Amino acid sequence: MTAITINIPNHEVSFFKKMISKMGWTYSEADVVQMKATPKEQALAKVDHAFGQLKQMQEGKINGVDAEELLNEL
């Protein structure tokens, strides 16, 4: 699974959520960070997202990547 970050105007968020749903993709509300968020709030949202991904790995919903494989990609 690959995560992509995009910056869109606030008034377009609902459109993108509908589009993502229709495509069968998923998103996390924790990933939806308003531009007004402080750096601390953005960091906490990223940490929350990381823990969410760890939980999904433990539940077998997504697969992790071996550290060696990750380093080889770099």
Biopython code that builds the backbone (N, CA, C, O; Angstrom):
import numpy as np
from Bio.PDB.StructureBuilder import StructureBuilder

atoms = [
    (1, "MET", "N", (0.855, -1.178, 0.000)),
    (1, "MET", "CA", (0.000, 0.000, 0.000)),
    (1, "MET", "C", (0.892, 1.229, 0.000)),
    (1, "MET", "O", (1.935, 1.251, 0.653)),
    (2, "THR", "N", (0.483, 2.232, -0.724)),
    (2, "THR", "CA", (1.232, 3.481, -0.819)),
    (2, "THR", "C", (0.349, 4.620, -0.342)),
    (2, "THR", "O", (-0.827, 4.686, -0.697)),
    (3, "ALA", "N", (0.898, 5.500, 0.444)),
    (3, "ALA", "CA", (0.170, 6.677, 0.911)),
    (3, "ALA", "C", (0.582, 7.869, 0.069)),
    (3, "ALA", "O", (1.760, 8.055, -0.236)),
    (4, "ILE", "N", (-0.400, 8.673, -0.302)),
    (4, "ILE", "CA", (-0.154, 9.871, -1.095)),
    (4, "ILE", "C", (-0.750, 11.063, -0.357)),
    (4, "ILE", "O", (-1.886, 11.002, 0.114)),
    (5, "THR", "N", (0.002, 12.126, -0.259)),
    (5, "THR", "CA", (-0.481, 13.344, 0.384)),
    (5, "THR", "C", (-0.741, 14.386, -0.690)),
    (5, "THR", "O", (0.113, 14.650, -1.536)),
    (6, "ILE", "N", (-1.941, 14.982, -0.646)),
    (6, "ILE", "CA", (-2.275, 16.045, -1.593)),
    (6, "ILE", "C", (-2.798, 17.246, -0.820)),
    (6, "ILE", "O", (-3.406, 17.101, 0.240)),
    (7, "ASN", "N", (-2.559, 18.403, -1.349)),
    (7, "ASN", "CA", (-3.087, 19.633, -0.761)),
    (7, "ASN", "C", (-4.211, 20.130, -1.655)),
    (7, "ASN", "O", (-4.010, 20.389, -2.841)),
    (8, "ILE", "N", (-5.394, 20.258, -1.072)),
    (8, "ILE", "CA", (-6.552, 20.712, -1.843)),
    (8, "ILE", "C", (-7.266, 21.806, -1.060)),
    (8, "ILE", "O", (-7.144, 21.876, 0.163)),
    (9, "PRO", "N", (-8.012, 22.659, -1.758)),
    (9, "PRO", "CA", (-8.771, 23.698, -1.057)),
    (9, "PRO", "C", (-9.820, 23.067, -0.140)),
    (9, "PRO", "O", (-10.379, 22.016, -0.451)),
    (10, "ASN", "N", (-10.076, 23.716, 0.983)),
    (10, "ASN", "CA", (-11.027, 23.183, 1.952)),
    (10, "ASN", "C", (-12.397, 22.904, 1.341)),
    (10, "ASN", "O", (-13.065, 21.944, 1.724)),
    (11, "HIS", "N", (-12.818, 23.745, 0.390)),
    (11, "HIS", "CA", (-14.151, 23.558, -0.172)),
    (11, "HIS", "C", (-14.226, 22.352, -1.111)),
    (11, "HIS", "O", (-15.320, 21.978, -1.535)),
    (12, "GLU", "N", (-13.090, 21.736, -1.445)),
    (12, "GLU", "CA", (-13.067, 20.564, -2.326)),
    (12, "GLU", "C", (-12.926, 19.244, -1.568)),
    (12, "GLU", "O", (-12.953, 18.179, -2.183)),
    (13, "VAL", "N", (-12.777, 19.297, -0.251)),
    (13, "VAL", "CA", (-12.537, 18.084, 0.529)),
    (13, "VAL", "C", (-13.658, 17.071, 0.350)),
    (13, "VAL", "O", (-13.381, 15.889, 0.143)),
    (14, "SER", "N", (-14.915, 17.498, 0.422)),
    (14, "SER", "CA", (-16.023, 16.538, 0.309)),
    (14, "SER", "C", (-16.025, 15.865, -1.062)),
    (14, "SER", "O", (-16.328, 14.676, -1.161)),
    (15, "PHE", "N", (-15.693, 16.606, -2.121)),
    (15, "PHE", "CA", (-15.613, 16.022, -3.458)),
    (15, "PHE", "C", (-14.575, 14.905, -3.493)),
    (15, "PHE", "O", (-14.846, 13.817, -4.002)),
    (16, "PHE", "N", (-13.378, 15.176, -2.949)),
    (16, "PHE", "CA", (-12.325, 14.169, -2.973)),
    (16, "PHE", "C", (-12.678, 12.959, -2.122)),
    (16, "PHE", "O", (-12.339, 11.834, -2.490)),
    (17, "LYS", "N", (-13.349, 13.163, -0.996)),
    (17, "LYS", "CA", (-13.775, 12.035, -0.168)),
    (17, "LYS", "C", (-14.736, 11.145, -0.950)),
    (17, "LYS", "O", (-14.624, 9.920, -0.897)),
    (18, "LYS", "N", (-15.673, 11.741, -1.668)),
    (18, "LYS", "CA", (-16.621, 10.964, -2.476)),
    (18, "LYS", "C", (-15.888, 10.227, -3.590)),
    (18, "LYS", "O", (-16.174, 9.058, -3.851)),
    (19, "MET", "N", (-14.950, 10.895, -4.247)),
    (19, "MET", "CA", (-14.195, 10.281, -5.328)),
    (19, "MET", "C", (-13.385, 9.092, -4.808)),
    (19, "MET", "O", (-13.360, 8.031, -5.431)),
    (20, "ILE", "N", (-12.733, 9.275, -3.678)),
    (20, "ILE", "CA", (-11.935, 8.204, -3.075)),
    (20, "ILE", "C", (-12.817, 7.008, -2.765)),
    (20, "ILE", "O", (-12.430, 5.868, -3.021)),
    (21, "SER", "N", (-13.993, 7.256, -2.221)),
    (21, "SER", "CA", (-14.927, 6.186, -1.887)),
    (21, "SER", "C", (-15.381, 5.437, -3.133)),
    (21, "SER", "O", (-15.424, 4.206, -3.134)),
    (22, "LYS", "N", (-15.719, 6.167, -4.194)),
    (22, "LYS", "CA", (-16.183, 5.539, -5.438)),
    (22, "LYS", "C", (-15.087, 4.705, -6.102)),
    (22, "LYS", "O", (-15.384, 3.717, -6.773)),
    (23, "MET", "N", (-13.838, 5.091, -5.923)),
    (23, "MET", "CA", (-12.718, 4.359, -6.520)),
    (23, "MET", "C", (-12.377, 3.107, -5.707)),
    (23, "MET", "O", (-11.569, 2.286, -6.141)),
    (24, "GLY", "N", (-12.984, 2.964, -4.546)),
    (24, "GLY", "CA", (-12.686, 1.817, -3.699)),
    (24, "GLY", "C", (-11.431, 1.995, -2.866)),
    (24, "GLY", "O", (-10.943, 1.048, -2.250)),
    (25, "TRP", "N", (-10.910, 3.217, -2.850)),
    (25, "TRP", "CA", (-9.727, 3.506, -2.053)),
    (25, "TRP", "C", (-10.149, 3.824, -0.629)),
    (25, "TRP", "O", (-11.341, 3.949, -0.346)),
    (26, "THR", "N", (-9.199, 3.952, 0.253)),
    (26, "THR", "CA", (-9.496, 4.286, 1.642)),
    (26, "THR", "C", (-8.693, 5.514, 2.058)),
    (26, "THR", "O", (-7.673, 5.845, 1.453)),
    (27, "TYR", "N", (-9.173, 6.173, 3.093)),
    (27, "TYR", "CA", (-8.444, 7.284, 3.689)),
    (27, "TYR", "C", (-8.782, 7.304, 5.167)),
    (27, "TYR", "O", (-9.776, 6.720, 5.598)),
    (28, "SER", "N", (-7.965, 7.966, 5.920)),
    (28, "SER", "CA", (-8.166, 8.082, 7.351)),
    (28, "SER", "C", (-8.471, 9.532, 7.685)),
    (28, "SER", "O", (-7.798, 10.447, 7.211)),
    (29, "GLU", "N", (-9.488, 9.727, 8.501)),
    (29, "GLU", "CA", (-9.803, 11.097, 8.919)),
    (29, "GLU", "C", (-8.606, 11.738, 9.611)),
    (29, "GLU", "O", (-8.451, 12.959, 9.584)),
    (30, "ALA", "N", (-7.753, 10.912, 10.236)),
    (30, "ALA", "CA", (-6.552, 11.451, 10.894)),
    (30, "ALA", "C", (-5.609, 12.065, 9.860)),
    (30, "ALA", "O", (-4.810, 12.945, 10.182)),
    (31, "ASP", "N", (-5.709, 11.592, 8.612)),
    (31, "ASP", "CA", (-4.840, 12.113, 7.561)),
    (31, "ASP", "C", (-5.318, 13.442, 7.017)),
    (31, "ASP", "O", (-4.554, 14.162, 6.374)),
    (32, "VAL", "N", (-6.573, 13.775, 7.266)),
    (32, "VAL", "CA", (-7.139, 15.021, 6.752)),
    (32, "VAL", "C", (-6.750, 16.125, 7.726)),
    (32, "VAL", "O", (-7.422, 16.345, 8.733)),
    (33, "VAL", "N", (-5.667, 16.809, 7.418)),
    (33, "VAL", "CA", (-5.128, 17.850, 8.297)),
    (33, "VAL", "C", (-5.352, 19.196, 7.631)),
    (33, "VAL", "O", (-4.924, 19.418, 6.498)),
    (34, "GLN", "N", (-6.011, 20.071, 8.323)),
    (34, "GLN", "CA", (-6.261, 21.408, 7.799)),
    (34, "GLN", "C", (-4.962, 22.204, 7.793)),
    (34, "GLN", "O", (-4.095, 21.994, 8.640)),
    (35, "MET", "N", (-4.835, 23.099, 6.855)),
    (35, "MET", "CA", (-3.641, 23.940, 6.774)),
    (35, "MET", "C", (-3.468, 24.785, 8.038)),
    (35, "MET", "O", (-2.360, 25.218, 8.356)),
    (36, "LYS", "N", (-4.560, 25.013, 8.748)),
    (36, "LYS", "CA", (-4.496, 25.839, 9.950)),
    (36, "LYS", "C", (-3.900, 25.075, 11.133)),
    (36, "LYS", "O", (-3.623, 25.664, 12.178)),
    (37, "ALA", "N", (-3.702, 23.772, 10.968)),
    (37, "ALA", "CA", (-3.167, 22.972, 12.063)),
    (37, "ALA", "C", (-1.741, 23.426, 12.383)),
    (37, "ALA", "O", (-0.956, 23.765, 11.497)),
    (38, "THR", "N", (-1.446, 23.418, 13.658)),
    (38, "THR", "CA", (-0.100, 23.786, 14.092)),
    (38, "THR", "C", (0.857, 22.650, 13.743)),
    (38, "THR", "O", (0.412, 21.528, 13.503)),
    (39, "PRO", "N", (2.147, 22.917, 13.710)),
    (39, "PRO", "CA", (3.102, 21.838, 13.459)),
    (39, "PRO", "C", (2.961, 20.694, 14.461)),
    (39, "PRO", "O", (3.128, 19.526, 14.108)),
    (40, "LYS", "N", (2.653, 21.038, 15.712)),
    (40, "LYS", "CA", (2.466, 19.995, 16.733)),
    (40, "LYS", "C", (1.251, 19.136, 16.384)),
    (40, "LYS", "O", (1.320, 17.912, 16.506)),
    (41, "GLU", "N", (0.140, 19.742, 15.953)),
    (41, "GLU", "CA", (-1.062, 18.997, 15.579)),
    (41, "GLU", "C", (-0.795, 18.121, 14.360)),
    (41, "GLU", "O", (-1.270, 16.988, 14.293)),
    (42, "GLN", "N", (-0.037, 18.639, 13.399)),
    (42, "GLN", "CA", (0.299, 17.849, 12.219)),
    (42, "GLN", "C", (1.151, 16.645, 12.608)),
    (42, "GLN", "O", (0.935, 15.541, 12.106)),
    (43, "ALA", "N", (2.120, 16.856, 13.501)),
    (43, "ALA", "CA", (2.979, 15.759, 13.951)),
    (43, "ALA", "C", (2.164, 14.702, 14.685)),
    (43, "ALA", "O", (2.360, 13.505, 14.475)),
    (44, "LEU", "N", (1.254, 15.141, 15.542)),
    (44, "LEU", "CA", (0.413, 14.192, 16.276)),
    (44, "LEU", "C", (-0.492, 13.412, 15.329)),
    (44, "LEU", "O", (-0.734, 12.225, 15.550)),
    (45, "ALA", "N", (-0.991, 14.049, 14.292)),
    (45, "ALA", "CA", (-1.826, 13.355, 13.303)),
    (45, "ALA", "C", (-1.004, 12.285, 12.578)),
    (45, "ALA", "O", (-1.513, 11.201, 12.293)),
    (46, "LYS", "N", (0.252, 12.584, 12.283)),
    (46, "LYS", "CA", (1.117, 11.613, 11.614)),
    (46, "LYS", "C", (1.426, 10.432, 12.526)),
    (46, "LYS", "O", (1.446, 9.286, 12.076)),
    (47, "VAL", "N", (1.664, 10.707, 13.801)),
    (47, "VAL", "CA", (1.921, 9.636, 14.766)),
    (47, "VAL", "C", (0.668, 8.770, 14.902)),
    (47, "VAL", "O", (0.760, 7.543, 14.930)),
    (48, "ASP", "N", (-0.494, 9.404, 14.985)),
    (48, "ASP", "CA", (-1.753, 8.673, 15.069)),
    (48, "ASP", "C", (-1.930, 7.779, 13.839)),
    (48, "ASP", "O", (-2.354, 6.629, 13.955)),
    (49, "HIS", "N", (-1.607, 8.311, 12.675)),
    (49, "HIS", "CA", (-1.706, 7.531, 11.442)),
    (49, "HIS", "C", (-0.767, 6.326, 11.489)),
    (49, "HIS", "O", (-1.153, 5.224, 11.098)),
    (50, "ALA", "N", (0.456, 6.529, 11.962)),
    (50, "ALA", "CA", (1.430, 5.440, 12.041)),
    (50, "ALA", "C", (0.928, 4.338, 12.965)),
    (50, "ALA", "O", (1.047, 3.157, 12.638)),
    (51, "PHE", "N", (0.370, 4.706, 14.112)),
    (51, "PHE", "CA", (-0.165, 3.699, 15.020)),
    (51, "PHE", "C", (-1.379, 2.996, 14.409)),
    (51, "PHE", "O", (-1.592, 1.805, 14.636)),
    (52, "GLY", "N", (-2.161, 3.728, 13.645)),
    (52, "GLY", "CA", (-3.292, 3.117, 12.949)),
    (52, "GLY", "C", (-2.821, 2.073, 11.947)),
    (52, "GLY", "O", (-3.427, 1.009, 11.820)),
    (53, "GLN", "N", (-1.734, 2.378, 11.232)),
    (53, "GLN", "CA", (-1.188, 1.414, 10.287)),
    (53, "GLN", "C", (-0.625, 0.195, 11.005)),
    (53, "GLN", "O", (-0.785, -0.928, 10.528)),
    (54, "LEU", "N", (0.031, 0.397, 12.145)),
    (54, "LEU", "CA", (0.537, -0.732, 12.926)),
    (54, "LEU", "C", (-0.609, -1.634, 13.362)),
    (54, "LEU", "O", (-0.497, -2.858, 13.306)),
    (55, "LYS", "N", (-1.701, -1.034, 13.793)),
    (55, "LYS", "CA", (-2.865, -1.815, 14.214)),
    (55, "LYS", "C", (-3.420, -2.616, 13.036)),
    (55, "LYS", "O", (-3.780, -3.783, 13.194)),
    (56, "GLN", "N", (-3.490, -1.985, 11.842)),
    (56, "GLN", "CA", (-3.980, -2.691, 10.667)),
    (56, "GLN", "C", (-3.053, -3.849, 10.298)),
    (56, "GLN", "O", (-3.524, -4.892, 9.844)),
    (57, "MET", "N", (-1.741, -3.679, 10.486)),
    (57, "MET", "CA", (-0.799, -4.768, 10.217)),
    (57, "MET", "C", (-1.031, -5.927, 11.180)),
    (57, "MET", "O", (-1.019, -7.088, 10.771)),
    (58, "GLN", "N", (-1.243, -5.612, 12.462)),
    (58, "GLN", "CA", (-1.487, -6.649, 13.451)),
    (58, "GLN", "C", (-2.780, -7.407, 13.155)),
    (58, "GLN", "O", (-2.874, -8.605, 13.419)),
    (59, "GLU", "N", (-3.772, -6.712, 12.611)),
    (59, "GLU", "CA", (-5.048, -7.334, 12.290)),
    (59, "GLU", "C", (-5.015, -8.042, 10.942)),
    (59, "GLU", "O", (-5.988, -8.690, 10.558)),
    (60, "GLY", "N", (-3.894, -7.923, 10.216)),
    (60, "GLY", "CA", (-3.754, -8.579, 8.924)),
    (60, "GLY", "C", (-4.461, -7.864, 7.789)),
    (60, "GLY", "O", (-4.656, -8.443, 6.720)),
    (61, "LYS", "N", (-4.848, -6.616, 8.002)),
    (61, "LYS", "CA", (-5.545, -5.852, 6.965)),
    (61, "LYS", "C", (-4.588, -5.297, 5.922)),
    (61, "LYS", "O", (-4.963, -5.140, 4.760)),
    (62, "ILE", "N", (-3.355, -4.997, 6.322)),
    (62, "ILE", "CA", (-2.330, -4.542, 5.378)),
    (62, "ILE", "C", (-1.037, -5.282, 5.684)),
    (62, "ILE", "O", (-0.840, -5.779, 6.793)),
    (63, "ASN", "N", (-0.169, -5.351, 4.704)),
    (63, "ASN", "CA", (1.121, -6.017, 4.875)),
    (63, "ASN", "C", (2.204, -4.979, 5.118)),
    (63, "ASN", "O", (2.195, -3.893, 4.539)),
    (64, "GLY", "N", (3.122, -5.336, 5.977)),
    (64, "GLY", "CA", (4.263, -4.469, 6.232)),
    (64, "GLY", "C", (5.350, -4.712, 5.198)),
    (64, "GLY", "O", (5.231, -5.608, 4.363)),
    (65, "VAL", "N", (6.390, -3.928, 5.252)),
    (65, "VAL", "CA", (7.529, -4.061, 4.348)),
    (65, "VAL", "C", (8.750, -4.350, 5.208)),
    (65, "VAL", "O", (8.984, -3.682, 6.215)),
    (66, "ASP", "N", (9.533, -5.360, 4.797)),
    (66, "ASP", "CA", (10.761, -5.657, 5.516)),
    (66, "ASP", "C", (11.709, -4.472, 5.433)),
    (66, "ASP", "O", (11.764, -3.784, 4.414)),
    (67, "ALA", "N", (12.456, -4.234, 6.509)),
    (67, "ALA", "CA", (13.387, -3.104, 6.533)),
    (67, "ALA", "C", (14.432, -3.246, 5.424)),
    (67, "ALA", "O", (14.816, -2.252, 4.807)),
    (68, "GLU", "N", (14.890, -4.463, 5.168)),
    (68, "GLU", "CA", (15.884, -4.674, 4.107)),
    (68, "GLU", "C", (15.298, -4.298, 2.746)),
    (68, "GLU", "O", (15.962, -3.649, 1.937)),
    (69, "GLU", "N", (14.068, -4.703, 2.499)),
    (69, "GLU", "CA", (13.408, -4.359, 1.238)),
    (69, "GLU", "C", (13.241, -2.848, 1.092)),
    (69, "GLU", "O", (13.435, -2.289, 0.013)),
    (70, "LEU", "N", (12.882, -2.204, 2.191)),
    (70, "LEU", "CA", (12.715, -0.748, 2.180)),
    (70, "LEU", "C", (14.035, -0.051, 1.853)),
    (70, "LEU", "O", (14.073, 0.875, 1.042)),
    (71, "LEU", "N", (15.116, -0.504, 2.491)),
    (71, "LEU", "CA", (16.430, 0.095, 2.235)),
    (71, "LEU", "C", (16.882, -0.153, 0.792)),
    (71, "LEU", "O", (17.517, 0.708, 0.184)),
    (72, "ASN", "N", (16.557, -1.320, 0.252)),
    (72, "ASN", "CA", (16.927, -1.591, -1.144)),
    (72, "ASN", "C", (16.205, -0.663, -2.106)),
    (72, "ASN", "O", (16.749, -0.331, -3.159)),
    (73, "GLU", "N", (14.991, -0.236, -1.768)),
    (73, "GLU", "CA", (14.251, 0.683, -2.615)),
    (73, "GLU", "C", (14.884, 2.072, -2.626)),
    (73, "GLU", "O", (14.787, 2.803, -3.611)),
    (74, "LEU", "N", (15.534, 2.424, -1.515)),
    (74, "LEU", "CA", (16.183, 3.729, -1.438)),
    (74, "LEU", "C", (17.420, 3.742, -2.286)),
    (74, "LEU", "O", (18.111, 4.759, -2.355)),
]
sb = StructureBuilder()
sb.init_structure("model")
sb.init_model(0)
sb.init_chain("A")
sb.init_seg("    ")
for serial, (resi, resn, name, xyz) in enumerate(atoms, 1):
    if name == "N":
        sb.init_residue(resn, " ", resi, " ")
    sb.init_atom(name, np.array(xyz, "f"), 0.0, 1.0, " ", f" {name:<3s}", serial, name[0])
structure = sb.get_structure()
